[in-house]
């Protein structure tokens, strides 16, 4: 008795091929081995490439009628949704982050999604194992039509050998498109062939769609801040390239967002008074019973319980009544990740109807976000698979029995995997591990000899592994069910919840769509496209099916119009490289000259007169190559000023110290620390530099809503990115993206307010007993001191209240105040040239000796502003601030040398 046989091809450097077929127990004797005579001659046969005549790309030679009802939600989808929501509820209800109606406080005994489904699947229905055979690798370009033609013909030949009527072949998208092209050209030759798209690659594509929609809406920063991935790996996760890591991240974020969403649902339920006490108690008992004894019978009992059905119905009603762009957009994230899990479930369970239903739900999203290749071929695949019952009834029956996937474990009831993933785990793994093609040779002849026997080598490797007992299954235990992994998953969910609570909770009332991480409000276009994306994609899908699949009103290969929907990534300013800036400048000049020439000829204008003007947004002496305002290179002026006098050999004692607080924060390494530890570290860094007991000032910038530096702040934020974090407690972990945190003005304001509040703690009394501290916060200044070394006193300093935005000028005010109080020497610790320039300018108005300490390590030096002022003279000192403010980087060096 023969079972359904599937051939899989994947696009690699050499075309790897496997043949998969369910094992069938039979009493038939094994066929005798063919005895071959050994010889020294090269006896293996290479795979020959069959000739195939190409030509212009062919379109479809047939149409496929479809029923729009097939695009609707099916019973299999509803059951899968209820299973996933039951899992989320059982996981969420015991989380420490919730105070709900069903809760325990300890870690949930329910494992992650995979382990939970293994536990709730029946061991009596484990599918038969699948035999995986390796075919000879074809050393030919897979993008050539004749290569694909050869693959199709070889598959038919294999099917003939095993007396099978239909031939099912699984491709990735690149070869699937080529295979359809070949089959449409020679339809009569391939009537027996059914080609399918691999689920593994389709899932990777859909994760990329999720990443495109939500990556810059805050998902990137959430993953990094929760420690799920590093900043260098986040792009691979968002783009779906790192399959296992990306899938785990989406599961963790799904649980965290669902827990926040469920809190809002419970509030809605209580307001509506939908549940009475008896119903709450019954639901609590159901959840506890499932958590204590997680198996298939208990799960089915809960799913069939009327109370749970009522809960699910009320939840659906709540979903339908949801309002607000934030909740609706992030609810779509939950929907898309749950759709991805249902798609994987269809493969793991061998559920063909659920597979088709998930494909139907994916297609609108694929069209909405311009996945052009999948947008073209996925609808054709879905329509063709829906018509299998009429075109290939035997194949349809086999697929309904689960024979479209591969079972490689005899003890895992939830362990079936896609055919295209099987080829990655079998022949590709065996040929690319140690002793395989990786690092084998760069010699073309040696590689060819290896390719011809790669399938035999891989088969021998697998056989040896089995003989050594390395492949023998003992007791199957999912990694997801281990204590360490369960604790890790639980911890990661709590970290994501904590990150969301310190940023933006998307399910709380909000009238505008904003980014989760930085609170930036979406533009009208972005908000509209994010809310209407699914409807737009559904409209595009309907047109495609009507015009290119069920009819041929439009050519199948005609260009697909792109939607170009805007996301938060569209709001990012596009940076231009120096080379691009020069090209842009030349284009601008060319356009200006062309327009001027036309105008001059028409109006008889004198171009010499016209060119007396700048013809740009800024004077070209102050502009960069792309026309934007030039940023001065302050270090050149600093070097010239320092060269006028030698630096001081040592620091004087009994001096007042003034620190640039934001410069300290920018230079700190804060990984893994808490905000409380940060407050300790800032004080520690300042006091290490101060020798004797004296006055210490820490001056911070202020960040008003309307500022002359708003454009500069936005430019810095665009280079580092920005996140907005709420400081809720001293023990809160510092953001991992420290530069992005400091790029947001509201974060810096909140941080300074936290420090001023934290330093009141009595644990700092010893420090303030020796070093009284003056620190600024917005327009106020506070003095921290301790007379007894036990308690800390904080008092307002009216004389130092001011509305200066920059700490550069405010530090000079503190220097003047310190000199008025009798300090003979004031040391300003700063890396900024602006402060040195201002210090030179104002040193005549400050009675104390004003020194500026700059640099670190071997570059540390003490600059005497009075000595520089004496060297330059009063006239030069008076002109220095204005000169420094208006000079650009192209003119600083020459001009300064001339002046000095």
HELIX and SHEET records of a PDB file:
HELIX    1   1 UNK A   68  UNK A   71  5                                   4    
HELIX    2   2 UNK A   75  UNK A   92  1                                  18    
HELIX    3   3 UNK A  113  UNK A  119  1                                   7    
HELIX    4   4 UNK A  123  UNK A  125  5                                   3    
HELIX    5   5 UNK A  145  UNK A  161  1                                  17    
HELIX    6   6 UNK A  173  UNK A  185  1                                  13    
HELIX    7   7 UNK A  187  UNK A  190  5                                   4    
HELIX    8   8 UNK A  199  UNK A  214  1                                  16    
HELIX    9   9 UNK A  215  UNK A  217  5                                   3    
HELIX   10  10 UNK A  219  UNK A  225  1                                   7    
HELIX   11  11 UNK A  234  UNK A  238  1                                   5    
HELIX   12  12 UNK A  243  UNK A  272  1                                  30    
HELIX   13  13 UNK A  277  UNK A  292  1                                  16    
HELIX   14  14 UNK A  296  UNK A  304  1                                   9    
HELIX   15  15 UNK A  306  UNK A  321  1                                  16    
HELIX   16  16 UNK A  325  UNK A  349  1                                  25    
HELIX   17  17 UNK A  352  UNK A  368  1                                  17    
HELIX   18  18 UNK A  372  UNK A  386  1                                  15    
HELIX   19  19 UNK A  388  UNK A  391  1                                   4    
HELIX   20  20 UNK A  393  UNK A  400  1                                   8    
HELIX   21  21 UNK A  419  UNK A  425  1                                   7    
HELIX   22  22 UNK A  427  UNK A  432  1                                   6    
HELIX   23  23 UNK A  444  UNK A  452  1                                   9    
HELIX   24  24 UNK A  454  UNK A  467  1                                  14    
HELIX   25  25 UNK A  479  UNK A  481  5                                   3    
HELIX   26  26 UNK A  483  UNK A  502  1                                  20    
HELIX   27  27 UNK A  524  UNK A  544  1                                  21    
HELIX   28  28 UNK A  545  UNK A  549  3                                   5    
HELIX   29  29 UNK A  568  UNK A  571  5                                   4    
HELIX   30  30 UNK A  578  UNK A  603  1                                  26    
HELIX   31  31 UNK A  607  UNK A  610  1                                   4    
HELIX   32  32 UNK A  620  UNK A  622  5                                   3    
HELIX   33  33 UNK A  634  UNK A  642  1                                   9    
HELIX   34  34 UNK A  661  UNK A  667  1                                   7    
HELIX   35  35 UNK A  675  UNK A  689  1                                  15    
HELIX   36  36 UNK A  710  UNK A  720  1                                  11    
HELIX   37  37 UNK A  738  UNK A  742  1                                   5    
HELIX   38  38 UNK A  745  UNK A  758  1                                  14    
HELIX   39  39 UNK A  762  UNK A  764  5                                   3    
HELIX   40  40 UNK A  765  UNK A  770  1                                   6    
HELIX   41  41 UNK A  798  UNK A  800  5                                   3    
HELIX   42  42 UNK A  807  UNK A  820  1                                  14    
HELIX   43  43 UNK A  833  UNK A  842  1                                  10    
HELIX   44  44 UNK A  843  UNK A  845  5                                   3    
HELIX   45  45 UNK A  857  UNK A  859  5                                   3    
HELIX   46  46 UNK A  865  UNK A  872  1                                   8    
HELIX   47  47 UNK A  874  UNK A  886  1                                  13    
HELIX   48  48 UNK A  892  UNK A  899  1                                   8    
SHEET    1   A 5 UNK A 130  UNK A 134  0                                        
SHEET    2   A 5 UNK A  16  UNK A  22 -1                                        
SHEET    3   A 5 UNK A   5  UNK A  10 -1                                        
SHEET    4   A 5 UNK A 167  UNK A 171  1                                        
SHEET    5   A 5 UNK A 193  UNK A 197  1                                        
SHEET    1   B 2 UNK A 406  UNK A 407  0                                        
SHEET    2   B 2 UNK A 416  UNK A 417 -1                                        
SHEET    1   C 8 UNK A 793  UNK A 796  0                                        
SHEET    2   C 8 UNK A 780  UNK A 785 -1                                        
SHEET    3   C 8 UNK A 773  UNK A 777 -1                                        
SHEET    4   C 8 UNK A 696  UNK A 699  1                                        
SHEET    5   C 8 UNK A 656  UNK A 660  1                                        
SHEET    6   C 8 UNK A 825  UNK A 829  1                                        
SHEET    7   C 8 UNK A 849  UNK A 854  1                                        
SHEET    8   C 8 UNK A 861  UNK A 864 -1                                        
END                                                                             
